[in-house]
Amino acid sequence: MPDRIVLTWTGDTTTTQTVTWRTSTDVSLAYCEIAEAEAGPQFPQRARRVNADTRA
């Protein structure tokens, strides 16, 4: 689990967003899941997984 999440914009703020987060150095595979919000509390089944670019 990340201990810090930051949302920023790069370039045109109407079409871009950048998400960065920090995790433990023990994490070897990082990804985020993006989904449109739905009415219920469960995470949507149609989430898109995006692999992260990891850096030390």
N, C-alpha and C positions, 0 to 999 in steps of 0.2 A: 504494500500500500504506500502511496506517496505521502510524504510529510509536508509537501509544499506544492501548490498548483498555481500557475500564473497564466492568465489569458491576456494576450496583447494583439495588436494589429500591426500589419506590415503593409505599407503601400496604401491602397484604396480601402478605407475603413468600411465601405459598403459591401466589399466582396472578399476580404481576407481576414483570417484570424490565425493566431499562432498560440498553441498550448504547450507550455513547458512544465515539467514536474521533476521533483527530486525524490529518489528512493535510496534505500540502503545499497551499498556496494555489493551485497550478496545477490541482488537481482540480476539475472543473466539474460532474461527475455522480457522486453518491455513493449507494451502496446496500449492503445486506448480503444474504447468502443464508443461509437457515435450513433445516436439514434434520435429521432424526432419524439418529443414528449407525447405520451398518450394519457388517457383519463385516469387509469389506475396506478397504483403504487409500484407494480412490478416493472422491471426493466424490459423494454420492448424486445420482442423476439426478432425483429428485423434490424438489429443493430449491425453496424458496419465496423469491422475490426481493422485498425490501422497500426502497422508495426512502427515502433519508435526508432529514432536514430539515437543510439546510446553513446554517451561520452563520459569519460572519467574525470 
